Amino acid sequence: MNPSPTSPESFIADDAALVRVGQLREKLLLSVSHSIVGQQEVLDQVIITILCGGHCLIEGVPGLAKTLMIRSLAKAMSLSFGRIQFTPDLMPSDIIGTEVIQENRGTGERSLHFLAGPIFAQMLLADEINRSPPKTQSALLEAMQECQVSVSGTTHPLPTPFFVLATQNPIEQEGTYPLPEAQLDRFMLLIRVNYPNDAEELEIVRRTTSKVAETTEPVVDVGELVFASAVVRSIPVAEHLLKYAIQLVRASRPDTPEAPAWVRELVRYGAGPRGSQFLVLAAKARAALAGRPCVELNDIQAMALPVLRHRLVPSFEAENRLMSTDEIITRLIDSLSTFLSGEYR
């Protein structure tokens, strides 16, 4: 996750700051709406990820404008954009870059020169990330965690801010490679994109088959993103809600005393500490975007699915019952409905 470039203590989540964050959201949604029809929940979750300095994995069938959405957001936020199309023959050097030999024509001396790869962009689209083997996928690990890459013992810092937005197709299995758990855990959110409704699809067809095409314009700069990120981190969380978020994550681990008996039956591995961190941070961002000066219970519950769905590994029993991780998380939330009153069971 990106380190915050400005100390959050220098910002206070007062009314004026929250108004600015809300205006930032409205400007982004309005600008992107020239290219994207609907998908407001998906866009909100991507904005939440960016304001938290995280990375997200966007999952959906082909043709749902995932790539266009990311490209449009990068333009609306005035961020440099890079795209990598993941394929089975893609190599780590195709992502990070490589050292090449250069000769000085005057002296004849030769030296190594680093030729930067497409990863050196503020917003990186890793398109169909599950089409490359783990060796290639691992090229993103250091970048996503440390905002830098290392080549031949030399560290090269990445642009600030730096975000990875990856896409994958959930229905195609042939020629794909599941992402390693360590890499999945570095994605703050797993966002699912659904089909548009009938009115939205009508508008999509109308726009894309006419002569007039509207384009997304830059409406937010990096300074505004830095300010909004600092406001998000300054949003307070009541102690009982903080404990609730942690309890929700701990209850997903079958080997902890907090886990209900049915979790031990349906879950092989639960969410780690990053799940707790990202759940609280995402709830703060959701509250800030809604103009609320503090986190509410529904913020935590609303962000539980995108934060936790890729951190749980279902058991064979859950797979036999055709239970998804979303169903398990929803049942966990229901199990903790009496936690705040001290009657959790």
N, C-alpha and C positions, 0 to 999 in steps of 0.2 A: 504494500500500500504506500502511496506517495506521502512523504513527510509534509506536514503543514508548513508552507513557506512563511506564514505569519503567525505569531503566537496568538491563540484564541483568547488569551486573557486581555488582549488589547481591544477586544470587541465585547459588547454587551448586547444580549438579545432583547433590546428594547423595541418599542413600537416602530420607531423610524427604521431600525435595522431590519425588522421583519417585513416591513412594507417594501424595502429595497429587494429583499430576497423574493418576495411574491411577485414584484414587478419583473425581476429577472426571469422567473418561470413563465410569466405571461408573454414576455417578449420572445422567448425561445419557442414556445408553443405556436405563437402567431407566425413567426418566421418559417418554422418547419412545416406549418400547415399548407404552405404554398406547394410543397412537394409530397407531403404525406397526408393521407386521409384517415381520420380516426386514430386508433392506437394510442389514446391519451394515457392509459394506465401504463403501457409499455414505455412511452416517452418519459413519464414521471419517474419510473423506476430507473431509467438510464440517467436522468438528471440527478436523482438521489445518489447513484453510484459516483457520478463525477464530483458532486459537491462533497462527498465523503473521501475523495481521493482514491477511490478503489477501481477495480476492473470488473467487468461483467461478461457473462456468457449468455448469448441470445439464441434461443432454440425455436425453430419453426420450420415448416415445410417450405420448399422452394416457391418463390413468387409472392412472398408477403412483404417485400420492400425492406428487408432487414439491412441490406447493404446501403440502399438509398437513404434509409433513416439515419444510419451512422454518418454517412458522408454529409448529409444535410445538417446534422447537429454540429459536426466539426466546423462547417462553414459558418453557421449561426453563432458559434462561440469564438470565431476568429482564431481557431487552432490549426496548426499545420496537420495535414492528413496523409497517412501512409496506408497502403493496402498490400496484404500478402495473400495470395491464393494458395492455400495449402494443398499439396498433391503428394502422392506416394514417393515421388523422386525428389522432393524438396530437401535440401541440405541445410544444416544450421548456419553455414556461411552465407546462404542465400537470404537469411533473415538478419543476421547480425552484421555481416560484412566480412571482409577478408583483407589480408595484407598483400600488397603487390610490390614488385621490385620496380623502382624508378631510377633512371640513369640521368645524372647531371650532364647535359651535353657539353658544357664548358670544361668541366674537370674530368669527366668520364667516370666519376665515382657513382656507385650504386648504393641505394638505401631502400629500406622497407617503408612503405607508405600505406596507412590504413584507409581502405575504401569503405566508407560507411554503407550499411545496408538499409533497407526500408524501415527498420525498426526505429530509426532516428527521426521520429515524428511525434508531435504532441498527442495525437489521437491515432492509434494503430488499429486497423481492422484486420483481424486474423480470420479470414473467410474460410469456412468449412475446416475448422482447425482439426477435426477428428479424421481428416483424410491423410494425415501424415503420421508416420510411426513415432513412438515415444522419444526416440533420439532427437528428432527434429522439434517436437513439441517442447522438449526440455530446454531449447534455446531461449524460451521466454521466461524461464523460472527466475533467473537472476534479475532480469529486467523488471519483472512484475513486483519483486520483493524489494530490490535495492535501487531501482531506477538507474541502473548502470549495466554495462556489458564488459566482459573481460576477454581479450584476445591476445594470445601469446604473452601472457603475464602483464599486459597493460590494461588498465581500467579506463573505460570511456564513459563519461556521464551522459545520460540521455536528456533530451529537452525537458524543461519544467513548464507546466505540469505534463505528466505522462500517463496516458490511459490506454489499456488494452480492452477492446471490445471484440470478442470472438463470436462467431456464429457456428452453428452445427445443425444438421438435418436429423431429426429424431427417428425418421422412418426408414432410412436407408442404412443397412448394416454391411452390405458387401463392399469390400475395399475401404473400410473405415477401421480406426484404431481407438478404443476407449481411452479417454484422458486419464493419466495416472492420478491417484487420489491426492497426491501432494500438489499437483497442479490445479485440480478442481478446487481444492481448499483455498487457493489464492484468489479465486474469483469471488468477489463480494456477493454478487447476486447471480442466480440462474433465472433469466427472464424468459417466459414462454410467450410466443406470439401466436395468436389465434386468427382464424379466418375473419375477414370483415363481415359486418351484417349486410343485409340487402341494400339499404340506403347508401352505405359507404361504398359497396362494390359498384353501385350505379354511378356514383360520383367519380370513382377511380376510372371506370371505363369512359365516362364522358370526357374527363381531363386528358387521358392518354390517347384518345382517338381524335382529338381536335387539333387545330393548327396552333392555338395559343398555348404556350407552356410558361407557367410562372416559375421563378427560381428563388431559392433561399438566399437571403442577404445577411451579412454579419450584423448582429444586433447587440452582442455582448463581447466585452474584451476580457483578457486574462485578469486584469485588476478587479473586475466585478466578480469573477469566479473565485478569486482569492478571498475577497471580502465575504462572499456568501459562505464559503467553506469555513471561515473563522466564526461566523455567526452560528453555523450549524453546531460546531463543537462547543460553543458557549451555552447552548440550550441545556437547562437543568433537567435532571431526572430524579424524581422522588425515590427515596431509599426503598420503599416497598415495591415500586415498579422495577427498579434495578434488580432486586432479589427475584422478582417474578421472571424477568428475562433470563437470568442465570439458571433459575430452577427449570425453566422450559427446556433449555439446552441440555442441562445435566440429566433431565428425565429421558432424553433420547439415547442415553448410553446404557446398554443392557447390563453392564457390570458395575453400576453405581447403585447405592441404596435408594436413591431418589426415583429410580426407574420403576414404573408399574410392572406388574407381573406379565401383562400382555406384550410389553416392549421387549422383554427378554425372549419372548417367543417369535416376534416379528422383525426384530432388528439385530443385525450382526454387529455393526459398528455405528456409533452415534457421532454427533457433531463434536468437534474439538473446541478449544478456547477461542479460536478465530470466529466460531459461530456466535459466541456470546458477545465478543467485541463488535462484530459487524451488525448484530441484531440491535444493540443499543444505539450504535451510530446511525444506522438506517432509520430507526425510529425518531431520532433527533432531526434528521434531514426531512422526514415526512412532516413532522410538526412544524418545522420552519417554513416549508413550502406552503403549508396551510395557514400560516400567519399566527400560529399558537406559540406562546412564550415558554411552554414546557411540554414534556412528553406525556401523552395519555395512554391508557391501556390499549385502546384500539390501534395506536401507532405500532406498538410491539406486535400485536396479533396480526395486523395487516402485513407486516414485513417478515413474519416468521416463514411463510412459504418460500419466497424467493431467496431468503438467506439460508435456509436449512435444507431445501429439497435435494441439493446436490452433495450434501455432507452426510446423509444417512445411507447406509448400505443395508437393504432389506435382506431378511433371511430367506432360506429356501421355502419355508412355510408361507411367508408373505407372497413370494413369487407364485407358489402353488394356488394361493387364494386370489391371485391377480390384483393384489393390493399395491397401489403406488405409494411413493414416499409422501405425496401430497395428502393422501388419505391418512397416513400414519401421523403426520404433523397435525392435521385437523383434529384427529382423535386425541393427540397430546394436549392441544389447546383446550378441548372439552374436559379432559381429565383434570386440568389445572384451574377449572372455572371457580373452584372453591378455595384456591390457594390463598387469596388475599384475605379471606376470612379465617384462615388458620385451620380449615377443615379438609385440606388436601389429602386425597387417598389414592 
